[in-house]
Each structure stands twice: as structure tokens, then as C-alpha cells.
């Protein structure tokens, strides 16, 4: 069971959900809000340490945004550092998927002395993934036209709730290797709803200038990179780029997965997480 906590910091009050025992690890996503249901990506880590599933500024019941740029990755790291300090941890680990993984890379560059290790999945080190034809976000991708229609309807307040549920499912099915297994994959309690304000900041303010590829060799803490071979959001080649640039990073490839190996190949994902802790 995930336990709700409010962490009072020098930068405001942050809502976190805690589960597990042992070495602390922070898990979050750049524009998601969590609740007591926890998160399917975070669950495997609870078997090896205490997971702090963090609602960033403006997500869930955490402190709101004061000025536009406090939703940036750089400011989000300052918030995470304030949470770590309030919890009196000298160091903790970090795990993030997709834009959560991008945030983890920035964290390792910005505050390396605060981290024991990072686990980065389905991510990219620059905006180049948006121009890759293998990504559904690229205009050359065959699914891009339909995706734009879906996003337009989701952003329309007049779209009925049930229709939005159907559209969200269709969007998700574009990002799993075997869409016919959707019901099997997503039949467990989970949270991670999109926070529109944070997504908009990332999409329109941060993403156009996002490129940390030249800084990746600076990362010297233990790094695990993973990706589905068929990832249709951040194609596998971008995880290869990250792993090749970071000294001694390890790359795990999930051959039968798209963007969510932690549900598409759940057993192998659990094995990967266990191997990380066994080695350290």
C-alpha cells in the first residue's frame, strides 16, 4: 500500500507516496500526478528500497507554480533537492521513465553528488526524437495524423468523458507492441494522470531548446538505460545514444516491448531492477 505524505521544504510543501523499505529512491515523471494507487513503473523498485513517488510542483496536492519557469527541469531538480534535504538523505537514487528519464539525466548533470544511481527508460537526450519517423510525434509517422486528432479532442472541453477514455486508450495502444493485450497490461491499480500545465510548459517552452547530448559524458554515477526495441515515442536509437555517451552505462533492450516494458515484459523488467541492486 502506498502511503501519502506531505514533505515541508524550503521551496514549499510536496505530496509524495511512499512504499517499501531500505535505500531511498525517488521516482517521478515530468508532467504526471500520482495518488495512493501508486504506479506500475515504480512498483518493482519497492522490492529493493523505499520509493518516494513524487508529485512535482503543480501536480496533485503539491505546491503550485509561482512563476512560469519553475515548471522547468532545472527548477524541478531544485525542488527534488529540497525534498531530499527535508528527508535528511545525504544521497538517494532516481528512476524515471520517458520525460521522467529526461529529468533524471538533467538531475545527474545538475546535482551528481546527491545521487547513488539513476535508471533511465524510454527517453532521449535532445528534441531530435520529435523528428524521427519512428516516433508517433513526427509528422512523417503514419500514426501522427490520427494522434493529432486525438490530442485535439482530448484538449476540447466539450469532448465527453467516456469519449476521452476511449481516445486515451487509442493513444496508449499506439505505444504498446501488442495492442491486443491492452486489457491484460492495464488491469492493475495505477496512477499517473497528465498535468496539462506541466505538459504545456515542456512542449512549448522547454522541448524546443532541449539538448543535453554534449553533457552526457559528464555523468559518472552508475547508470542503467532501458528501452523497448519498438518504442514509438522515443525510438530505441535514442537510448543507445544515451548509453553510449555515459561512461560505463548499461543498456537493457526489451525485444517485445514498445514504450512501456514494465507492463509489456513485466517479468523481465522485474529481473532488470533486481540485477541493478544485486550489482550494487
Secondary structure, DSSP 8 states (H G I E B T S, - for coil): --EEEEEEETTEEEEEEEE-SSSEEEE--TTEE--TT--HHHHGGGGTSEEEEE--TTSTTS---SSGGGGSHHHHHHHHHHHHHHTT-S-EEEEEETHHHHHHHHHHHH-GGGEEEEEEES--SBGGGGG-TTSTTSTTSTTHHHHHHHHHHHT-TTS-HHHHHHHHHHHHHTTSS-GGGHHHHT-S----EE-HHHHHHIIIIIGGG-B-GGGGGG--SEEEEEEETT-SSS-HHHHHHHHHHSTT-EEEEETT-SS-HHHHTHHHHHHHHHHHHHH-
